[in-house]
Structures are given as C-alpha cells and as structure tokens.
Amino acid sequence: MGFGPHVVTLCQWKPGMNQASWELPPGGIGKIDSKTTEVEKVEIMERTKQAYLKETGLGDGNFQYLGHIMIEIGKYRGATPDDHGLRAHLFLATELQRVQDARKPNPNEIMETLMVPLDEFQQVLSSGLFVEESAVACAYKALIELGFLHWL
C-alpha cells in the first residue's frame, strides 16, 4: 500500500451473477423498514459501521450519511411507493483505522479487500469492472463530497 488516501474496496464472487463484483463495503446490513426516520438513520449507521468493521477490520473513523438511492427490483413488496424497490443507504467513511482482522469469509465465499489509492480510483470507476449500482452511486457522491468531482 502506497502513501496517501485510499479507497477501501471489496472484490467478491457472486454466484447468482456467475462473476466477481468489485464494490464498496459493506455489501448489505439486512432488512430495514421502508421509512427512514432519524432514529432509523442512527440504526442504519450503527449497523453499517458493524458490517464495515466485520468485513474489512477497519473502524473508529467518521461515517457521513450521503442519502439513499432506490434499487428497482421489479417486485411489489407492500402498500407504499417505496415498497417497489430496496433503499441503498450511502455513506462516506473517512479516517478509518485498523481495529481488528477482517472476518474470514465463509467456506463458500471468495472475498478480498483491495485498498485503491485515491488518485487511481477514477481508473477503477472507468474500468467496467466496478458496476454494482449502489457502489457506483456512492463512489461518485463521495468524490463530489470530498471535492474531487464538481459540477461545471
């Protein structure tokens, strides 16, 4: 790992897609109610921090909520407009420290944490390999928040 800031990424084999996925940790934190109240935002942040620590071994940093996107799944799940998809909550994690070893994947999982130098992350986004929709949206929102991308 070189000097300077890095982007923590995960490469994981996805059996349902029959290919590897290059994305941002954590992948998922479990089912959350379709409404997002302030109390639920705190629960979402805590569950995100726990999953991040478990998957990467990194924690004790700052987690900034960047909002959410809706992932359309083509299935009707309930009685409200939000029940036609899943909310992906987006966070910017900074100033992380190694707190513990990352969990060992289950025997049927193949997962690797890759630390990408921030100045090389644009190439990752342009590679065609980093395509998981919530990770792409989160990456661009985080880069805008950090001032690396801006509107003309």
Stockholm file with secondary structure:
# STOCKHOLM 1.0

chainA/1-152         MGFGPHVVTLCQWKPGMNQASWELPPGGIGKIDSKTTEVEKVEIMERTKQAYLKETGLGDGNFQYLGHIMIEIGKYRGATPDDHGLRAHLFLATELQRVQDARKPNPNEIMETLMVPLDEFQQVLSSGLFVEESAVACAYKALIELGFLHWL
#=GR chainA/1-152 SS CCSSCEEEEEEEEETTTTEEEEECSCCCCCCCCSSCCHHHHHHHHHHHHHHHHHHHSEESSEEEEEEEEEEECSCCCSSSGGGGEEEEEEEEEESCEECSCCCCCCTTCCEEEEEEEGGGHHHHHHSSSCCCHHHHHHHHHHHHHTTSSCCC
#=GC SS_cons         CCSSCEEEEEEEEETTTTEEEEECSCCCCCCCCSSCCHHHHHHHHHHHHHHHHHHHSEESSEEEEEEEEEEECSCCCSSSGGGGEEEEEEEEEESCEECSCCCCCCTTCCEEEEEEEGGGHHHHHHSSSCCCHHHHHHHHHHHHHTTSSCCC
//
